[in-house]
Amino acid sequence: MTVSAPIIAVYDANVLYPASLRDFLVRIARSGLVGARWSDRIHDEWIRNLLVNRPDLTAEQLERTRRLMDAAVPSAVVEGFERHVASLDLPDPDDRHVLAAAIEAKAHVIVTFNIKDFPPRAVARHGIQIRDPDAFVVELLARDSEALYAAVRAHRSALRKPPLTVDEYLEQLDRTGLKKTVAHLRQAGVAL
């Protein structure tokens, strides 16, 4: 089944932090399955955390990645969300900007590893769901498996430094937390 309208999804900083997951999620957005959204503040958060934890990376390298992401998904950067922040109540006030960006973007879902920081009572009133990356991708598989398979193939073929075998690629996805996704891909016997 092909679905024309993409799901609007705000990617939280913690799913953009791991390079392989970030690349995979951007590749899915480029496929047209997802209207990926993020804000400059979300960018700042994942970049700041990477610079703290990965001294081998430079601010210039990560700013280049940021520019490439914004160019790859031209409508991704959400602006004007700040007006929503003060009215939001979340367990971690530092996460309000993510929900505010989702409200401003009219997102269907926030993709995050921090499910507990976005309780249903706080997000449901805005028509927004919260999904971890694996649950999100599994839902995309149910929505349009062929389009997702094509995005997976494109993602794997773009990895050239070094190129990965199918098993290496699936292991990499598994390490990013996409365990159900990988199980589905293996079970479906999709040619990657």
C-alpha positions as CSV (number, residue, x, y, z in Angstrom):
1,M,0.0,0.0,0.0
2,T,1.4,3.4,-1.0
3,V,0.4,6.3,1.2
4,S,0.9,9.8,-0.3
5,A,0.9,12.1,2.7
6,P,4.0,11.7,4.8
7,I,4.0,11.4,8.5
8,I,5.3,14.6,10.1
9,A,7.9,13.6,12.7
10,V,10.0,15.7,14.9
11,Y,13.4,14.0,15.6
12,D,14.6,14.7,19.1
13,A,18.3,15.4,19.7
14,N,18.9,12.0,21.2
15,V,18.0,10.2,17.9
16,L,20.2,12.5,15.9
17,Y,23.2,12.0,18.2
18,P,24.3,8.6,16.9
19,A,25.6,9.1,13.4
20,S,24.3,5.9,11.9
21,L,20.8,6.4,13.3
22,R,20.8,10.1,12.2
23,D,21.8,9.1,8.7
24,F,19.2,6.4,8.6
25,L,16.4,8.7,9.7
26,V,17.4,11.4,7.3
27,R,17.5,8.8,4.5
28,I,13.9,7.8,5.4
29,A,12.9,11.5,5.3
30,R,14.4,11.9,1.8
31,S,12.3,8.9,0.6
32,G,9.2,10.9,1.2
33,L,7.7,8.6,3.8
34,V,8.4,11.1,6.6
35,G,8.3,14.8,6.8
36,A,11.2,15.1,9.2
37,R,11.4,18.1,11.4
38,W,13.9,19.5,13.8
39,S,14.8,22.9,15.1
40,D,18.1,24.8,15.4
41,R,17.8,24.2,19.2
42,I,17.5,20.5,18.6
43,H,20.6,20.7,16.3
44,D,22.5,22.6,19.0
45,E,21.7,20.0,21.6
46,W,22.9,16.9,19.7
47,I,26.0,18.8,18.5
48,R,26.8,20.1,22.0
49,N,26.5,16.6,23.4
50,L,28.6,15.0,20.7
51,L,31.4,17.6,21.2
52,V,31.5,16.8,24.9
53,N,31.6,13.0,24.4
54,R,33.6,12.8,21.2
55,P,36.8,14.9,21.4
56,D,37.8,13.5,18.0
57,L,35.1,15.5,16.4
58,T,35.2,19.2,15.7
59,A,32.5,21.9,15.8
60,E,33.2,22.5,12.1
61,Q,32.6,18.9,11.2
62,L,29.3,18.8,13.0
63,E,28.2,22.2,11.6
64,R,28.9,20.7,8.2
65,T,26.7,17.7,9.1
66,R,24.0,20.2,10.2
67,R,24.1,22.0,6.9
68,L,24.0,18.8,5.0
69,M,20.9,17.6,7.0
70,D,19.1,20.9,6.4
71,A,19.9,20.7,2.7
72,A,18.8,17.1,2.5
73,V,15.5,17.8,4.0
74,P,14.8,21.5,3.0
75,S,11.6,21.9,5.0
76,A,12.9,20.3,8.2
77,V,13.9,23.3,10.3
78,V,11.0,24.5,12.5
79,E,10.9,28.1,13.4
80,G,8.5,30.1,15.6
81,F,8.0,27.3,18.1
82,E,9.3,29.4,21.0
83,R,5.9,30.9,21.6
84,H,4.6,27.5,22.8
85,V,7.4,26.7,25.3
86,A,6.2,28.6,28.4
87,S,2.7,27.0,28.3
88,L,4.0,23.4,28.3
89,D,4.5,21.2,31.3
90,L,6.9,18.2,31.0
91,P,8.8,16.3,33.6
92,D,12.0,17.8,32.2
93,P,11.5,21.5,31.4
94,D,14.5,21.3,29.1
95,D,12.4,19.1,26.7
96,R,9.6,21.6,26.3
97,H,11.3,23.0,23.1
98,V,10.9,19.6,21.4
99,L,7.2,19.5,22.1
100,A,6.9,23.1,21.1
101,A,8.6,22.4,17.8
102,A,6.2,19.5,17.2
103,I,3.2,21.7,17.9
104,E,4.4,24.4,15.6
105,A,5.2,21.8,12.9
106,K,1.8,20.2,13.3
107,A,3.7,16.9,13.8
108,H,2.0,13.6,14.2
109,V,4.9,12.1,16.3
110,I,8.0,12.9,18.2
111,V,10.8,10.3,17.7
112,T,12.8,10.0,20.8
113,F,14.6,7.6,23.1
114,N,13.2,9.6,26.1
115,I,9.6,8.3,26.1
116,K,9.2,8.9,29.8
117,D,10.0,12.6,29.3
118,F,6.9,13.1,27.1
119,P,3.9,11.7,29.1
120,P,0.7,11.0,27.1
121,R,-1.3,13.5,29.2
122,A,1.1,16.3,28.0
123,V,1.3,15.4,24.4
124,A,-2.0,13.8,23.4
125,R,-3.9,17.1,23.8
126,H,-1.8,18.3,20.9
127,G,-2.6,15.3,18.7
128,I,1.0,14.1,19.0
129,Q,2.3,10.6,19.7
130,I,5.7,9.6,21.1
131,R,7.6,6.8,19.6
132,D,11.1,5.4,20.0
133,P,13.0,5.0,16.7
134,D,12.4,1.3,16.4
135,A,8.6,1.5,17.0
136,F,8.5,4.4,14.6
137,V,10.3,2.5,11.8
138,V,8.1,-0.6,12.4
139,E,5.0,1.6,12.0
140,L,6.5,2.9,8.7
141,L,7.0,-0.7,7.6
142,A,3.3,-1.4,8.2
143,R,2.4,1.8,6.4
144,D,4.5,1.3,3.2
145,S,7.0,-1.5,3.4
146,E,8.2,-1.2,-0.2
147,A,9.0,2.5,0.2
148,L,10.9,1.8,3.4
149,Y,12.7,-1.1,1.8
150,A,13.8,1.2,-0.9
151,A,15.0,3.8,1.6
152,V,17.0,1.0,3.5
153,R,18.6,-0.1,0.2
154,A,19.5,3.5,-0.6
155,H,21.0,4.0,2.8
156,R,23.1,0.8,2.7
157,S,24.3,1.6,-0.8
158,A,25.4,5.1,0.3
159,L,27.7,3.7,3.0
160,R,31.0,3.5,1.3
161,K,33.6,4.3,4.0
162,P,33.7,1.4,4.5
163,P,31.0,-0.4,2.5
164,L,29.0,-2.8,4.7
165,T,27.9,-6.4,3.9
166,V,24.2,-6.9,4.5
167,D,24.9,-8.6,7.9
168,E,27.3,-5.8,9.0
169,Y,24.6,-3.2,8.0
170,L,21.9,-5.0,9.9
171,E,24.2,-5.3,12.9
172,Q,24.8,-1.6,12.8
173,L,21.1,-0.9,12.7
174,D,20.6,-3.3,15.6
175,R,23.3,-1.5,17.7
176,T,21.4,1.8,17.2
177,G,18.3,0.2,18.9
178,L,16.4,-0.8,15.8
179,K,16.0,-4.4,16.9
180,K,12.4,-5.0,15.7
181,T,13.2,-3.3,12.5
182,V,16.2,-5.6,11.9
183,A,14.2,-8.7,12.9
184,H,11.5,-7.7,10.3
185,L,14.1,-7.1,7.6
186,R,15.7,-10.4,8.2
187,Q,12.4,-12.3,8.4
188,A,11.1,-10.6,5.2
189,G,14.2,-11.6,3.4
190,V,14.4,-8.2,1.8
191,A,17.3,-7.9,-0.8
192,L,19.4,-5.1,0.6
